[in-house]
Amino acid sequence: MTAAQRRARPRVGPLAGRPGPAPEMDVDALLDDRGIGIIVCCGSGGVGKTTTSAALALRAAERGRRVVVLTIDPAKRLAQSMGIEQLDNTPRPVTGLRTNAKGNRKGGGLDAMMLDMKRTFDEVVESQAAPEKARQILENPFYIALSSSFSGTQEYMAMEKLGQIHADAQRDGSYDLIVVDTPPSRSALDFLDAPERLSSFLDGRFIRLLLTPAKGPARMMTAGLGIITGALNKILGTQVLRDMQTFVAAFDTLFGGFRQRAQKTFELLQADGTAFLVVAAPEPDALREAAYFVERLADDDMPLVGMIVNRASPVPRGTLSADEAMAAATRLRQRDPGSLTAGLLHLHADQSRIVEREEQLRARFAAAHPQVPTAVVPALPGDVHDLAGLRRVGELLAKS
């Protein structure tokens, strides 16, 4: 995929044009394109984003790229798959990459890391505040709660960490490709929405007005704030409100920086060097989420390069259709109720119908978004738990 092709981003969604088969995605061309520096795998939870991210990163490294993969995965499957005992906020080298003639790395390498949400927040505070003020913030109970569990913090910190890694790579040339596994969430749209919500909260005038003592002689303003403060004391408790006030006072000089960095990373995601891949499963809910995300990426001018459908049911062998297999099974069971062959024909029919249903779902998606290149990865017989499994997924992605 050339830079010119990336700039000519296809229209997606209802206005895409005439329905037709979706073009196939050339995964290896994407990985080999040195103009692509960031690949973001996004989608709803449980569709295989982590496995896909790791497989793409491994394949890119074995094709000569210097890659780091950033995962946000509570199950920590990535560390297990890559043979690393523990992933944390520091990139760790992955060993065991292919070096034979067929898979010569040509100078490529792979590091892996897992987002530590609180540690990333702490690093931002420590880099932006004087040591004493940083200590006050880091020890504040309200900050501890905010940095650990506030809605949107994980998504915001994923973007913070992406910005940090990209800046470091630009400075020292450590990586030429960053693969991002976005946070698992109920809605795939949270990755784009939550950072703005959190930065707006931290930079919000309402919080300053609410938690900062009124200035000037305006009695009505003072009285109004007193009523609000009294109500908050009853709801939250005096200590909680005091912790919030202390946090805001200490954090005051950092508010604007959060919004600026969020905007800078948002612009990085819109750049030609970034490629978004929507990951889905061949299920109605997952494809519905994928459709929403495709349309949202188009609305925000994000460079979508394709969709990956994971765990597609394998097509059963043979030429019998589902109806033919069921008819044959019925005839056999009439003669022999315990016929093993009839049971196998019944299984063949069930599998054929599952495949047909999944093909119909993908066709419906392609009709609505005909210019979104698609790769389909068949379901594997077992879980992916090592480099060989990730390598196999990468091969299937390239062949799809």
RAHURA-V810040 format. One record per pair of residues at least 12 apart in sequence whose C-alpha atoms are under 10 Angstrom apart, sorted by the first residue. I is the first residue (numbers start at 1). J is the second residue. If there is no record, write none. Layout:
i->(I,I)
j->(J,J)
//
This chain:
i->(1,1,1,1,1,1,1,1,1,1,1,1,2,2,2,2,2,2,3,3,3,3,3,3,4,5,6,6,6,6,6,6,6,6,6,6,7,7,7,8,9,9,9,9,9,9,9,9,9,10,10,10,10,10,10,10,10,11,11,11,11,11,11,11,12,12,12,12,12,12,12,12,12,12,12,12,12,13,13,13,13,13,13,13,13,13,13,13,13,13,13,13,14,14,14,14,14,15,15,16,16,16,16,16,16,17,17,17,17,17,18,18,18,18,18,19,19,19,19,19,19,19,19,19,20,20,20,20,20,20,20,20,21,21,21,21,21,21,21,21,21,21,21,21,22,22,22,22,22,22,22,22,22,22,22,22,22,22,23,23,23,23,23,23,23,23,24,24,24,24,24,24,24,24,24,24,25,25,25,25,25,25,25,25,25,25,25,25,25,26,26,26,26,26,26,26,26,26,27,27,27,27,27,27,27,27,27,27,27,27,27,27,27,28,28,28,28,28,28,28,28,28,29,30,30,30,30,31,31,31,31,31,31,31,31,31,32,32,32,32,32,32,33,33,33,33,34,34,34,34,35,35,35,35,35,36,36,36,36,36,36,36,36,37,37,37,37,37,37,37,37,37,37,37,37,37,37,38,38,38,38,38,38,38,38,38,38,38,38,38,38,38,38,38,38,39,39,39,39,39,39,39,39,39,39,39,39,39,39,39,39,39,39,40,40,40,40,40,40,40,40,40,40,40,40,40,40,40,40,40,41,41,41,41,41,41,41,41,41,41,41,41,41,41,41,42,42,42,42,42,42,42,42,42,42,42,42,42,42,42,42,43,43,43,43,43,43,43,43,43,43,43,43,43,43,43,43,43,43,43,43,43,43,43,43,43,43,44,44,44,44,44,44,44,44,44,44,44,44,44,44,44,44,44,44,44,44,45,45,45,45,45,45,45,45,45,45,45,46,46,46,46,46,46,46,47,47,47,47,47,47,47,47,47,47,47,48,48,48,48,48,48,48,48,49,49,49,49,49,49,49,49,49,49,49,49,49,49,50,50,50,50,50,50,50,50,50,50,50,50,50,50,50,51,51,51,51,51,51,51,51,51,51,51,51,51,52,52,52,52,52,52,52,52,52,52,52,53,53,53,53,53,53,53,53,53,53,53,53,54,54,54,54,54,54,54,54,54,54,54,54,54,54,54,54,54,54,54,55,55,55,55,55,55,55,55,55,55,55,55,55,55,55,55,56,56,56,56,56,56,56,56,56,57,57,57,57,57,57,57,57,57,57,57,57,57,58,58,58,58,58,58,58,58,58,58,58,58,58,58,59,59,59,59,59,59,59,59,59,59,59,59,59,59,60,60,60,60,60,60,60,61,61,61,61,61,61,61,61,61,61,61,61,62,62,62,62,62,62,62,62,62,62,62,62,62,62,63,63,63,63,63,63,63,63,63,64,64,64,64,64,64,64,64,65,65,65,65,65,65,65,65,65,65,66,66,66,66,66,66,66,66,66,66,66,66,66,67,67,67,67,67,67,67,67,67,67,67,67,68,68,68,68,68,68,68,68,68,68,68,68,68,68,68,68,68,68,69,69,69,69,69,69,69,69,69,69,69,69,70,70,70,70,70,70,70,70,70,70,70,70,70,70,70,70,70,70,70,71,71,71,71,71,71,71,71,71,71,71,71,71,71,72,72,72,72,72,72,72,72,72,72,72,72,72,73,73,73,73,73,73,74,74,74,74,76,77,77,77,78,78,78,78,78,78,78,78,79,79,79,79,79,79,79,80,80,80,80,81,81,81,81,81,81,81,81,82,82,82,82,82,82,82,82,82,82,82,82,82,83,83,83,83,83,84,84,86,86,87,87,87,87,87,88,88,88,88,88,88,89,89,89,89,89,89,89,89,89,89,90,90,90,90,90,90,91,91,91,91,91,91,91,92,92,92,92,92,93,93,93,93,93,94,94,94,94,94,95,95,95,95,96,96,96,97,97,97,97,97,98,98,108,108,109,109,110,110,110,111,111,112,112,114,114,115,115,115,115,115,115,115,116,116,116,116,116,117,117,117,117,117,117,117,117,117,117,117,118,118,118,118,118,118,118,118,118,118,119,119,119,120,120,120,120,120,120,120,120,121,121,121,121,121,121,121,121,121,121,121,121,122,122,122,122,122,122,122,123,123,124,124,124,124,124,124,124,125,125,125,125,126,128,128,128,129,129,129,129,132,133,133,133,133,134,134,135,136,136,136,136,137,137,137,137,137,137,138,139,140,140,140,140,140,141,141,141,141,141,141,142,142,142,142,142,142,142,142,142,143,143,143,143,143,143,146,150,151,151,151,151,151,152,152,152,152,152,152,152,152,152,152,153,153,153,153,153,154,154,154,154,154,154,154,155,155,155,155,155,155,155,155,155,155,155,155,156,156,156,156,156,156,156,156,156,156,156,156,157,157,157,158,158,158,158,158,158,159,159,159,159,159,159,159,159,159,159,159,159,160,160,160,160,160,160,161,162,162,162,162,162,162,163,163,163,163,163,163,163,164,165,166,166,166,177,177,178,179,179,180,186,187,187,187,187,187,188,188,188,188,188,188,188,188,189,189,189,189,189,189,189,190,192,192,192,192,192,192,195,195,195,195,195,196,196,196,196,196,197,198,198,198,199,199,199,199,199,199,199,199,199,200,200,200,200,201,201,202,202,202,202,202,202,202,202,202,203,203,203,203,203,203,203,203,203,204,204,207,207,207,208,208,208,208,209,209,210,210,210,210,210,210,210,211,211,211,211,211,211,211,211,211,211,211,212,212,212,212,212,213,213,213,213,214,229,266,266,267,267,268,269,269,269,269,270,270,270,270,270,270,271,271,271,272,272,273,274,274,274,274,275,275,275,275,275,276,276,276,276,276,276,276,276,277,277,277,277,277,277,277,277,277,278,278,278,278,278,278,278,278,278,278,278,278,278,279,279,279,279,279,279,279,279,280,280,280,280,280,280,281,281,281,281,281,281,281,281,281,282,282,282,282,282,282,282,282,282,282,282,282,282,282,283,283,283,283,283,283,284,284,284,284,286,287,287,287,287,287,288,288,290,290,290,290,291,291,291,291,291,294,294,294,294,295,304,304,305,305,305,305,306,306,306,306,306,307,307,307,307,307,308,308,308,308,308,308,308,309,309,309,309,309,309,309,310,310,310,310,310,310,310,310,311,311,311,311,311,311,312,312,312,312,312,312,312,312,312,313,313,313,313,313,313,313,313,313,313,313,313,313,314,314,314,314,314,314,314,314,315,315,315,315,315,315,315,315,316,316,316,316,316,316,316,317,317,318,320,320,320,320,321,321,321,321,322,322,322,322,322,322,322,322,322,322,322,323,323,323,323,323,324,324,325,325,325,325,325,325,325,325,325,326,326,326,326,326,326,326,326,327,327,327,327,328,328,328,328,329,329,329,329,329,329,329,329,329,330,330,330,330,332,362,362,374,374,375,375,375,375,375,376,376,376,376,376,377,377,377,377,377,377,377,377,378,378,378,378,379,380,380)
j->(26,27,28,29,30,31,32,33,34,35,36,305,29,30,33,34,35,36,33,34,35,36,272,273,272,272,35,36,271,272,273,274,275,303,304,305,271,272,303,303,272,298,301,302,303,304,305,371,372,298,303,304,305,369,370,371,372,295,298,299,369,370,371,372,291,294,295,296,297,298,299,304,368,369,370,371,372,291,292,294,295,296,298,299,365,366,367,368,369,370,371,372,295,367,368,369,370,368,369,367,368,369,370,371,372,367,368,369,370,371,367,368,369,370,371,363,364,365,366,367,368,369,370,371,363,364,366,367,368,369,370,371,362,363,364,365,366,367,369,370,371,372,373,374,306,362,363,365,366,367,368,369,370,371,372,373,374,375,306,366,370,371,372,373,374,375,306,307,371,372,373,374,375,376,399,400,305,306,307,308,372,373,374,375,376,397,398,399,400,305,306,373,374,375,397,398,399,400,56,59,60,305,306,308,374,375,394,395,396,397,398,399,400,56,59,60,63,394,395,397,398,399,398,56,60,275,305,56,57,59,60,61,63,64,65,177,59,60,61,63,64,65,60,65,177,273,65,176,177,273,176,177,272,273,274,176,177,178,271,272,273,274,275,65,67,166,169,175,176,177,178,179,271,272,273,274,275,67,68,69,162,166,176,177,178,179,180,268,269,271,272,273,274,275,276,53,56,57,69,177,178,179,180,181,269,273,274,275,276,277,303,304,305,53,69,70,178,179,180,181,182,269,274,275,276,277,278,279,303,304,53,56,71,179,180,181,182,183,275,276,277,278,279,307,308,180,181,182,183,184,188,189,191,276,277,278,279,280,290,293,307,181,182,183,184,185,186,187,188,189,190,191,277,278,279,280,281,286,287,289,290,291,292,293,294,307,308,182,183,184,185,186,187,188,189,190,278,279,280,281,285,286,287,288,289,290,293,182,183,184,185,186,187,188,279,280,286,289,184,185,186,279,280,281,286,184,279,280,281,282,283,286,308,309,310,311,181,279,280,281,308,309,310,311,71,72,73,180,181,182,183,184,277,278,279,280,308,310,69,70,71,72,73,75,76,77,78,180,181,182,183,184,279,71,77,78,81,181,310,383,384,385,389,390,393,394,179,181,277,279,308,310,377,390,393,394,397,69,70,71,78,179,180,181,182,277,279,390,394,68,69,70,71,77,78,79,81,82,110,112,179,180,181,387,390,391,393,394,69,78,81,82,384,387,388,389,390,391,392,393,394,395,396,397,69,179,390,391,393,394,395,397,398,69,70,109,110,111,112,177,178,179,180,390,391,394,82,94,97,98,108,109,110,111,112,387,390,391,393,394,97,98,103,105,108,110,390,391,392,393,394,395,397,398,105,108,109,110,177,179,394,97,98,103,104,105,106,107,108,109,110,111,177,97,98,99,100,102,103,104,105,106,107,108,109,110,391,98,102,103,104,105,106,107,108,109,103,104,105,106,107,108,109,110,105,106,107,108,109,110,175,176,177,178,105,106,107,108,109,110,111,173,174,175,176,177,178,93,108,109,110,111,112,174,175,176,177,178,179,91,92,93,94,109,110,111,112,113,165,169,174,175,176,177,178,179,180,91,92,110,111,112,113,114,177,178,179,180,181,87,88,89,90,91,111,112,113,114,115,158,161,162,165,178,179,180,181,182,87,88,89,112,113,114,115,116,158,179,180,181,182,183,113,114,115,116,117,154,155,158,180,181,182,183,184,114,115,181,182,183,184,114,115,183,184,114,384,385,386,112,113,114,384,385,386,387,390,92,94,112,113,114,385,386,384,385,386,387,383,384,385,386,387,388,389,390,94,95,96,97,110,111,112,385,386,387,388,389,390,95,96,385,386,387,112,113,113,114,112,113,114,115,116,112,113,114,115,116,119,112,113,114,115,116,117,118,119,120,161,111,112,113,114,115,116,110,111,112,113,114,115,165,110,111,112,113,114,109,110,111,112,113,109,110,111,112,387,109,110,111,387,110,387,388,109,110,387,388,391,387,391,175,176,174,175,175,177,178,175,178,178,179,158,181,154,157,158,161,162,181,183,148,154,157,158,161,147,148,149,153,154,155,156,157,158,160,161,143,144,145,146,147,148,149,153,154,157,147,148,157,147,154,156,157,158,160,161,164,138,143,144,146,147,148,153,154,156,157,160,161,134,135,137,138,143,144,147,160,161,157,160,161,164,254,257,258,137,138,251,254,138,253,254,257,250,251,253,254,250,249,250,251,253,250,251,250,246,247,250,251,246,247,248,249,250,251,247,247,243,244,246,247,250,239,240,243,244,246,247,240,241,242,243,244,245,246,247,248,243,244,246,247,248,251,198,198,190,194,195,197,198,190,191,192,193,194,195,196,197,198,199,194,195,197,198,199,182,183,184,191,194,195,198,182,183,184,185,190,191,192,193,194,195,196,198,190,191,192,193,194,195,196,197,198,199,258,262,195,198,262,180,181,182,183,191,195,180,182,191,192,195,261,262,264,265,266,268,269,195,258,261,262,264,265,265,178,179,180,265,268,269,261,262,264,265,266,268,269,265,178,178,265,268,273,274,274,274,275,276,289,286,289,290,292,293,278,279,286,289,290,292,293,296,289,290,292,293,294,296,297,293,266,269,293,296,297,300,258,259,262,263,266,258,259,262,263,266,259,258,259,262,255,256,257,258,259,260,261,262,263,255,256,258,259,255,259,248,251,252,254,255,256,257,258,259,248,251,252,254,255,256,257,258,259,255,256,244,245,248,245,248,249,252,221,225,224,225,226,228,229,232,245,225,228,229,241,242,244,245,246,247,248,249,225,245,246,248,249,225,226,229,245,226,241,300,302,301,302,302,300,301,302,303,297,300,301,302,303,304,301,302,303,302,303,303,302,303,304,305,302,303,304,305,306,294,297,302,303,304,305,306,307,294,303,304,305,306,307,308,373,374,290,291,293,294,297,304,305,306,307,308,309,372,374,293,306,307,308,309,310,374,375,307,308,309,310,311,376,308,309,310,311,312,358,362,376,377,308,309,310,311,312,313,355,357,358,359,360,361,362,376,309,312,357,358,361,362,358,361,362,365,309,309,361,362,364,365,361,365,307,308,309,365,307,365,366,368,369,306,307,369,372,369,372,373,371,372,373,374,371,372,373,374,375,372,373,374,375,376,373,374,375,376,377,397,400,362,374,375,376,377,378,397,375,376,377,378,379,380,393,397,376,377,378,379,380,381,354,355,358,359,376,377,378,379,380,351,352,354,355,356,357,358,359,376,377,378,379,380,351,352,354,355,377,378,379,380,348,351,352,353,354,355,356,378,347,348,349,350,351,352,355,348,352,348,345,348,349,352,348,349,352,353,345,346,347,348,349,350,351,352,353,354,356,346,349,350,352,353,345,349,342,344,345,346,347,348,349,350,352,342,343,345,346,347,348,349,350,342,345,346,349,341,342,345,346,341,342,343,344,345,346,347,348,349,342,343,345,346,345,374,376,397,400,396,397,398,399,400,396,397,398,399,400,393,394,395,396,397,398,399,400,393,396,397,400,393,392,393)
//
